[in-house]
Amino acid sequence: MFLKVSETLYPGSRTARRPEGVITVSSPPATRQRRRRSQPSQASPADQTQTWARREDIRLTTGTGTFVGDVDLDGQLWARVVRSAVAHGVLVDIDVTSAAEMPGVVRVLTAKDLADVPQIPLRILSRPELNEFLQPVLASERVRYVGEPVAIVVAESARAAEDAAERVVVQVDELVPAMAVDEDHVDAVWPDATRDAMCVFTGRDGEPDAVFESADVVVAASFTTGRDTGLPLETRGLVAQWLGDELHLWGPTKFICFTRATVARWFDLPEDQVICHHVDVGGMFGSRGEVYPEDYLVPWASAVTGRPVKWIEDRNEHLVSINHSRGQTHRISIAARADGTLLGLRDEALVDMGAYARPIGGRVAELTVESLPGPYRWPALDVICTAVATNRTPVGTMRGPATFDTTFARERLLDILADELEMDPVELRRRNLIGADEIPYVQDFGAGTHPSVYDSGDYHLVLDRFLADLDYEALLEEVGQRRAEGESVGVGFAFFLDHSGLGREETVQLRLTADGRFVFYTTSSEIGQGLASMIITVAAEALGVSPDLIDVVANQSGEFDGGNGSFSSRGTIFVGSATQDAAFQLRSMLAKEGPQANPADADAWRALGPRTVIGRHTNDGPTYGFGAAAAVVSVEPETLDIVVERLGVAYDCGRVIDRPSAMGQLVGAAVQGLGGTLLQELTFDPDGQPQSTTFMDFQPPTVTEVPRVEATLLELGGTTSNPLGVKGIGEAGIMGVGGSISNALSAALSTTRAITRLPIRPDDVVPFAPPLPAAGNQLRSSFERRRPSEPASRDVTGAPGPSSRSWLVILAAGALGVALAARALRRKLAAKGHHG
């Protein structure tokens, strides 16, 4: 899964202003030869060192980072959240007597200990009706999903808190869980809401009725995406300490300013008395960093006990309580002419919002409407998206929110249309791409949703470069030959638009110290995307100084509390632009000192300091980048093993500031998308019980499933939303992966309508299973197809080990046994009243 990056691809300054036009960068020739299946698939050590040469990587990969789990304060207590084991019901009683008597327990708190139970507010207010569906920080009358907090235990140790939490007895009169989004609910999640509909977004343009009536061909299908989550490496955690009237927090990330403001309102404090301290963050991916119940419960516990309180969730808690995402159903249809010209797009989409409206509000449903058209011309559009409440964990954003789902549905149906018209799927798409001469292009949605303005790009140019890098004609010839020899193999594509850079404004503070160092302060978070390295790179160029003189303090509010946060792939767009503005201000001050003030002269800066400036960037709308994903997928007839042999992503990212980080973001997102396409799903049984609460059930991809990702980065001019000319890249790699792999698998199965849901399960393939090979004509194994140049599997002694297929059988059998035993134990404990 390695990606080679060669310094010869980008000589000179990585941040030099690019000329207008096109500059393309992809994997170097040695890497692109991966498509010849005899080439090795690993980068050399030198390549890997060069890929991860960011300043922050050294500290984080050598164990010297400071995460919230590393924060320990004098006199600290530990918290454990007691969560509902019932998906839906009336809360009758919570008996904490036994738990409170456990050794080491300091307090057990429930909603009865609060005069008023606070609610988690909305951050995005596009649908104010969602205020009727806010989540209380502790359930007091009704529980609506398994994992909802009902009490909090505070003890001298983590072990004591966890043991006591199991003694809390929660009595619930159960109601029928509402699990379907497309059926009436016997017991409504919210009785006052019609069919549990939380909110609705619509998009209408042109004359869809007339277009569908007169079209030469209309194709329709239904598609579904299962629930997923961002799964950061580090689970959530929080440490709270009251010092006089000040509340000190370690752990907030993503939206530090909103979290701080929310906590301040909860505790009736001025915002400047809530101080968020810096900690390192082990990943976010959209789900971590929103405001959750624990953001109230832990400071409350600290206030009640008068001591610092620490809470770190385990992975089981994480999988049932952190924001879920995806979970969409689309009934979609396309109208077209016989020559392949697209005429109209219709969709009735349903989004499973879970039990409550989280701070993101209706943004996922809104994005569903906004992202559905993609990079194509649609003379007519008719889309409605309904957000429905269910008795599942609430939904928020995850990398590529909604766009991953809509791209899958739209691109699957385009392949079905191409088959109907007997056209090459790529050619069908090419004919309908928005042209460079039509940019900026306005996609109108009528009164129901604000219009989207595709601000820059040349979609045909990106496609042409991608096809050249893939050697598309040779690829089709190779795949055709393999199919003629009896292999079940196919090629699939998916095109997408990535919108990035929301939030309207960002500020950073730059301090020039008396000794001539430059320190940038931001509330944005370093979450693995290379924020600090980006700031240093932009600042060094703008100031004309060595990067060694620049420091960055991120993810805090103690030194500087301006800014907006880390989301929507906005870091370089907003924080980078604000950094440049601050640097230019300081550079201008130096210039006023006279012509003798040389930026390269450290004494000149020391004479100017100390100084403090605030850099700012504002922008009203996002920027859009066009991208494409391609996959080669084969199916092993004996086992129906789905093998992703090749996976490629192309993207126009505007200007690249830090190429290794950009490549890492693109490749990492593609791998995450593969997980959501083939493996990862948060499932529930009919009673609303989560079935994916460990890594035996929720399975991220490993090197066994992932091929080396072939990435093509293009730097096209024309981005005017920010002075750096950049576009967001953190989410682009994931968006087309589900569509491209499912299209390739459908082609491999010789049935364009084969795949209608993600993730793809073995049951989905069985009806279209390819014939077994004739005796004496064995096809290559999946391992041989994916890693043809690597040695056979070997154990640590060097002797031949089990094949990948054998390992899967062994692991599956073991996992099944453990899962059945764990499920039996849970039921036994529940029967005895241990609902904690």
QUIPE-V189951 format. One record per helix or strand. SS is the DSSP state (hx for helix, st for strand). FROM is the first residue (numbers start at 0). LEN is the number of residues. If there is no record, write none. Layout:
# QUIPE-V189951
ss->{SS,SS}
from->{FROM,FROM}
len->{LEN,LEN}
This chain:
# QUIPE-V189951
ss->{hx,st,hx,hx,hx,st,hx,st,st,hx,st,hx,st,hx,st,st,st,st,hx,st,hx,st,hx,st,st,st,hx,hx,st,st,hx,st,hx,st,st,st,hx,st,st,st,hx,hx,st,hx,st,hx,st,hx,hx,st,st,st,hx,hx,st,hx,hx,st,st,st,st,hx,st,st,st,st,hx,hx,st,hx,hx,st,st,hx}
from->{6,21,28,44,54,66,67,76,88,96,104,110,118,127,133,135,141,148,157,168,193,196,207,216,236,245,255,270,273,279,293,308,314,323,341,356,362,375,379,394,402,424,432,435,440,445,451,458,471,487,504,517,530,546,549,570,601,610,622,640,653,658,683,689,708,725,731,736,756,761,781,793,799,803}
len->{3,5,7,7,7,1,3,7,7,4,6,3,1,6,1,1,2,7,8,6,3,9,7,12,7,5,11,3,4,1,12,4,7,13,13,1,10,1,10,1,19,8,1,3,3,3,3,12,13,13,8,4,13,3,4,21,7,8,14,12,1,20,1,1,8,1,4,12,2,5,5,1,1,28}
